[in-house]
Amino acid sequence: MKKKNNKNKLKIKIPDINIDTSIHPKRRQSIYSITSIVVVIDIITKLLVSSKLKEDSTLTIISNFFSLYYVKNTGAAFSLFQNSLIFLIILSVVILLVLDNYIKKEKNMTKLTEVSLGLIMGGIYGNLVDRIINHSVTDFLSFKIFNYNFPVFNIADIFITIGSIILLVSLFIDYRKEKKNER
């Protein structure tokens, strides 16, 4: 009797396992939660100012230092790019897409970086919503420091600035850790 050929062996194919090594969804969710909170705070403060003050009016809080000065800014920070609505909307959307893509792909993001990105994105979204709805950004925080009238700004601008500073600190800390590990 002939031995049977083992051509009819059971073949098992093991599928490729793709493990997503990007940032954990819960950590990504924390970034978007911070973003959402910032947007809500920004929109509420802008609505309060626009409902309580007339455009180009001032409410002095601390004489010769701080006042609420309601202005419509058709540009960006420090009144750059005045009357460039479409450009500023496109720029904001591009920056948000780049940051979102970074968040989705980054594997080793620190908590500090997460917080900073949430603050930055929240500020950008807040000003973007204002720009789309009102064709300008509502600015209202006015400081006079050593007889210099600092450009008027809003809550979104504060969050963008603080988020940027935190991001720079986070990057510096990461850089120092990498250099220390190379030794």
Buried (B, 14 or more C-beta within 10 A) or exposed (E): EEEEEEEEEEEEEEEEEEEEEEBEEEBBEBBBEBBBBBBEBBBEBBEEBBEEBEEEEBEEEEEEEBBBBBBBBBBBBEEEBEEBBEEBBEBBEEBBEEBBEEBEEBEEBBEBBBBBBBBBBBBBBBBBBBBEEEEBBBBBBBBBEEEEEEBBBBBBBBBBBBBBEBBEEBBEEBEEEEEEEEE
